[in-house]
């Protein structure tokens, strides 16, 4: 068996994980490494594989330490996005290079570094004989950066079917904009994706009277969806935003008016909306803009994800106190940003997110400061002690 990194060293653990080329949906040995470290720390793990038509099979990990008492879950993912042009990286994205005070590699902040910090925090508590009484579980998927079908949703169902029940969860996504301690995510906006298609009549560009060009009509509908803000936000969430990500006609010719034109968009929406009321508003805007002159269709991708907000002082206050004790910063309670697997966990227990600084996630030269890995480990260590003390009261 390959020698494990020191169980109390987040940099060594993160470096070993970065050397696993786990570009989604490939595992690259990452889950086996996490399981081996967890088992050395007293966890018992299983790696279920989930399948679905037209999606890749995905391996996942559930590991638990302890058999009774309050149950805390740490959730995350070992899969990473593709590195892009490797030649443009300062260091090989899967070499685990340490340079200039940073650990470089794909997944350094999103989110192998967070997993490494949590494992090292448990490692230090076990080493020092300070591990609290209770249950700690790892809920780690290989399908967060992919379709997110054979990952956390099915892993949660699998665990619940085996009698697991959770009291609170922390997701180790990179939540901090500038420095460790900036922000705890206590909620997320929802996400809705859709495609607007306008149908015209194909024809020759020299004879426009014999055709019906759908492109100007699509532009009108695009403006109708985006020109007026959906809302101005509230004291809990920032404003909802709609962004078009693609306008396409699939037409390589210069002398052909296309038959169809389509626009793809995504909305990140706050709790002013539900997926149903938001879809109704979008359809109303399209109907008004189209009138009787445009043949259009809106298809909303399923499933959508709703917004959520965690209100659990026993979780939020303890984590905020741990962050402030270690970093000297009082974190902002934030609901900004995109979606994460917390949207699945929220249906089973209170959940928050706290991890590394996210400035380089998904970028060329993704990297994490070595000092940040140490800080995050100390935050998780203080949080584990504080949460179990609070939960036991």
Buried (B, 14 or more C-beta within 10 A) or exposed (E): EEEBBEBBBBBBBBBBBBBBBBBBBBBBBBBBBBBBBBBEBBBEBEBBEBEEEEBBEBBBBBBBBBEEBBBBBBBBBBBBBEBEEEEEBEBBBBEBBBEEEBBBBBBBBBBBBBBBBBBBBBBBBBBEEEBBEBBBBBBBBBBBBBBBBBBBBBBBEBBEEEEBEBBBBBBBBBBBBEEBBBBBBBBBBBBBBBBBBBBBEBBEEEEEEEBBBBBEBBBBBBEBBBEEEBBEBEEBBBBBBBEEEEBBBEBEEEEBBBBBBBBBBBBBBBBBBBBEEBBEBBBEBBEEBBEEEBBBEBEBEEEBBBBBBBEBEBBBEBBBBBBBEBBEBEBBBBBBBEBBBBBBBBEBBBBBBBBBBBBBBBBBBBBBBBEBBBBBBBBBBBBBBBBBEBBEE
